[in-house]
Amino acid sequence: MALRFVRVVVLMVMLLGATKPQVALTAFKFPGSSTPGPIPSASPLASPSRELYAVVPFGEPDEDDAQYTYATQELVQLLSDVRVRSAMVPPIDPFEAMSDSTSICRQVGGGGILIGTLTHTETRDSLSVSMIPTLGLADATGAFDGWHVHAQLHLRLVSCAGKVLWSTTAGGNATHRGANVAASASIAVRAALSNAVQQLATHIEKDLS
């Protein structure tokens, strides 16, 4: 009977004590994820791309941030998986990369530049569990916290003359229960990267045909 009472009270707390979602922008905490995620698989090109593309690293050039390093390396790997040839260049401001595109292409012998901006938003749904400690379940506080993570990538293909040849905006989503939100953040970012790379591969495939 006591157990049934506890279950009823917990259910009432879940239904009546929910707080409104709170949105917070936070830094990525890469690398890795402890939980597998629904990462879309991109279809490779029939043959390697004719051009080699310079990849401008994510983030500001004066930042030594592991999360952007991870995202950039992941982008290069995904490009390789679909047979799009690429080479990472030293960090540079995206606007400067546009104006200095000719020099960047010469650095790697490339035929274009890939410039991206990457952000993610974490939305938290937290249920009030203030009644639970009075029932001897204090260790359950926070167990109903949930995070919804959305990553958004804007990727541009720029010619060596500084002209935008192609661009896309791709998103990725993940959910997480508990305190380690970084695990789902990496899943969402990888999904956004994979979505964008698939679109780029489709664009290049059309040019090859």
Residue pairs with C-beta under 8 A, 6 or more apart in sequence:
6 135
6 137
9 131
9 132
9 135
10 132
10 137
13 127
13 128
13 129
13 130
13 131
13 132
14 127
14 144
17 127
17 128
17 129
17 130
17 131
18 125
18 126
18 127
18 128
19 125
19 126
19 127
19 128
21 123
21 124
21 125
22 123
22 124
22 126
23 121
23 122
23 123
23 124
24 121
24 122
24 123
24 124
25 119
25 121
25 122
26 122
26 181
27 65
27 67
28 67
28 68
28 70
28 71
28 120
28 182
28 185
28 186
28 189
29 67
29 182
29 185
30 66
30 67
30 69
30 70
30 71
30 182
30 185
30 186
30 189
31 66
31 70
31 186
32 183
32 186
33 182
33 183
33 184
33 186
33 187
33 190
34 180
34 183
35 176
35 183
35 184
35 187
36 187
37 174
37 184
37 187
37 188
37 190
37 191
38 187
38 191
39 187
39 190
39 191
39 194
40 191
40 194
40 195
40 198
41 194
42 78
42 81
42 82
42 194
42 197
42 198
42 201
43 82
43 198
43 201
44 81
44 82
44 83
44 201
45 82
45 83
45 84
45 201
45 204
45 205
45 208
46 205
46 208
47 83
47 208
48 83
48 84
48 85
49 83
49 84
49 85
49 204
49 208
50 111
50 208
51 85
51 110
51 111
51 112
52 85
52 86
52 87
52 108
52 109
52 110
52 111
53 79
53 84
53 85
53 86
53 87
53 110
53 111
53 112
53 113
53 114
53 157
54 86
54 87
54 88
54 89
54 104
54 105
54 107
54 108
54 110
54 112
54 113
54 114
55 72
55 75
55 76
55 79
55 86
55 87
55 88
55 89
55 113
55 114
56 89
56 91
56 92
56 94
56 97
56 104
56 113
56 114
56 115
56 116
57 68
57 69
57 72
57 88
57 89
57 90
57 91
57 92
58 68
58 71
58 72
58 75
58 116
58 117
58 118
59 65
59 68
59 91
60 91
60 93
61 90
61 91
61 92
61 93
62 91
63 91
68 118
70 186
71 118
71 189
71 193
72 88
73 88
74 189
74 190
74 193
75 114
75 116
75 193
75 197
76 86
76 88
78 193
78 194
78 197
79 85
79 86
79 114
79 197
79 200
80 86
81 197
82 197
82 198
82 201
83 201
84 197
84 200
84 201
84 204
86 114
87 108
87 110
89 104
89 107
89 108
92 100
92 104
94 115
94 117
97 104
97 113
97 115
97 158
98 115
98 158
98 162
99 162
101 113
101 158
101 159
101 160
101 161
101 162
102 160
102 161
102 162
104 110
104 113
104 160
105 111
105 112
105 113
105 160
110 160
111 160
112 157
112 158
112 159
112 160
112 165
113 157
113 158
113 159
113 160
114 155
114 156
114 157
114 158
114 200
115 155
115 156
115 158
116 153
116 154
116 155
116 156
116 196
117 153
117 154
118 151
118 152
118 153
118 154
118 189
118 192
119 151
119 152
120 149
120 150
120 151
120 152
120 185
120 188
120 189
121 149
121 150
121 152
122 147
122 148
122 149
122 181
122 185
123 147
123 148
123 149
123 150
124 145
124 146
124 147
124 148
125 145
125 146
125 147
125 148
126 142
126 144
126 145
126 146
127 144
127 145
129 140
129 141
129 142
129 143
129 144
132 138
132 140
132 141
133 141
142 179
145 177
145 178
145 179
146 175
146 176
146 177
147 175
147 176
147 177
147 181
147 184
148 173
148 174
148 175
149 173
149 174
149 175
149 176
149 181
149 184
149 185
149 187
149 188
150 171
150 172
150 173
150 188
151 171
151 172
151 173
151 185
151 188
151 189
151 191
151 192
152 169
152 170
152 171
152 192
153 169
153 170
153 171
153 172
153 189
153 192
153 193
153 195
153 196
154 167
154 168
154 169
155 167
155 168
155 169
155 170
155 196
155 200
156 164
156 166
156 167
157 164
157 165
157 166
157 167
157 200
157 203
158 164
158 165
159 165
166 200
166 203
168 196
168 199
168 200
170 192
170 193
170 195
170 196
170 199
171 191
171 192
171 195
172 187
172 188
172 189
172 190
172 191
172 192
172 193
172 194
172 195
173 188
173 191
174 184
174 185
174 187
174 188
174 191
175 184
176 183
176 184
